[in-house]
C-alpha cells in the first residue's frame, strides 16, 4: 500500500480501506435491499496552499455509474462544494476528514477520506543556464508529492507541470531546459518555483560566470558555483587558484539542500611550498617583529658585539677580584 494516495481510481492508501466507508440508501433500513454506492478519490498527502483535485463517483443498484446524481463535498476545514470532480485548497497544515455525499432520486450514499496536509517541502536546489541547462528540485519530505500545475518562471516566461507529476520522497527532480521551453539566462538571473495560482513558493537568484561543467547550487540558503550534478546527492565547489591562507573560500564542499558532503579538492594551487607528506606541521601565529628588528637580531654583527661585551665584563671581574685580594693581605 502507498501512504500518499486515498481511495479509488488514483491508488488506495493505507487508510483508505479503514477510513473510507460507503453507506446505503437513505430511504431504506433493510440490509437486504439494494443500495447505491459512493466512491471518493484524492491524494492522501497534500501541500498547504496548493490546489488539489477531488473526484467522486456514484454507482446505481446494479453497480453501474450513475448518470444523474448530486455530489456534495465537505472538506473538514469548514468549507464545502458541489460537483463530481472539483478542486480545493487547504491553507493550513493538519489532518482533515473529507466527506462525499452522493444523492440520486430516493437513494443516497457517502464516502470518507482522511487527508494529511503539510507545508511545502519542495525547493529549487540547482540551476544550470545555457545549452544543456536544467532546473533541479528537491523533495525534503518522506512523502511522494503531487506538483501538478506548479510552475517555473524566469522573470519573462513560465512553464507549468502537467497533471500527475510526482516528485518522490527525499529525491531530486531535474527538468531539462528543452522541456521547459524557455531560456535559463546565463551569468545572472532568477528562477521561481510557483504555486498553481502563480504565487512564488521558492526563488533562486544567481550571478557569475560558469564553466561548461558548472552550475549554480543552493547551499544552506546561499547560492554557490559548483560542478553540475543533476539528480545527484552531492555538491563539489568550483576549483579556484587561491593562496593557502584562503583555502576555505569557495572551493570547499557543501550540502545542496540535503546533498552529501564531498571531500575538498587536493588540486588547490598555493604560493607556499607544500609540507612533505611524512611530516605534520602545526601553525602557531605570534607577533611578528619589525623589519629593523629582524635585520639586527638576525645578523652576525649582533653576535660579534655580544661576544666583545662579554669578554670586557670578564676582564673587569678578574681585576676586581685581584685588587680585593691585595688589599686584604697584611
C-alpha positions, 0 to 999 in steps of 0.5 A: 500500500502507498501512504500518499494516495486515498481511495479509488481510481488514483491508488488506495492508501493505507487508510483508505480501506479503514477510513473510507466507508460507503453507506446505503440508501437513505430511504431504506433500513433493510440490509437486504435491499439494494443500495447505491454506492459512493466512491471518493478519490484524492491524494492522501498527502497534500501541500498547504496552499496548493490546489488539489483535485477531488473526484467522486463517483456514484454507482446505481443498484446494479453497480453501474455509474450513475448518470444523474446524481448530486455530489456534495463535498465537505472538506473538514476545514469548514468549507464545502462544494458541489460537483463530481470532480472539483478542486480545493485548497487547504491553507493550513497544515493538519489532518482533515476528514473529507466527506462525499455525499452522493444523492440520486432520486430516493437513494443516497450514499457517502464516502470518507477520506482522511487527508494529511496536509503539510507545508511545502517541502519542495525547493529549487536546489540547482540551476544550470543556464545555457545549452544543456541547462536544467532546473533541479528540485528537491523533495525534503519530505518522506512523502511522494508529492503531487506538483501538478500545475506548479510552475517555473518562471524566469522573470519573462516566461513560465512553464507549468507541470502537467497533471500527475507529476510526482516528485518522490520522497527525499529525491531530486527532480531535474527538468531539462531546459528543452522541456521547459521551453524557455531560456535559463539566462546565463551569468545572472538571473532568477528562477521561481518555483510557483504555486498553481495560482502563480504565487512564488513558493521558492526563488533562486537568484544567481550571478557569475560566470560558469564553466561548461561543467558548472552550475549554480547550487543552493547551499544552506540558503546561499547560492554557490558555483559548483560542478553540475550534478543533476539528480545527484546527492552531492555538491563539489565547489568550483576549483579556484587558484587561491593562496593557502591562507584562503583555502576555505573560500569557495572551493570547499564542499557543501550540502545542496539542500540535503546533498552529501558532503564531498571531500575538498579538492587536493588540486588547490594551487598555493604560493607556499611550498607544500609540507612533505607528506611524512611530516605534520606541521602545526601553525602557531601565529605570534607577533611578528617583529619589525623589519629593523628588528629582524635585520639586527637580531638576525645578523652576525654583527649582533653576535660579534658585539655580544661576544666583545661585551662579554669578554670586557665584563670578564676582564673587569671581574678578574681585576676586581677580584685581584685588587680585593685580594691585595688589599686584604693581605697584611 
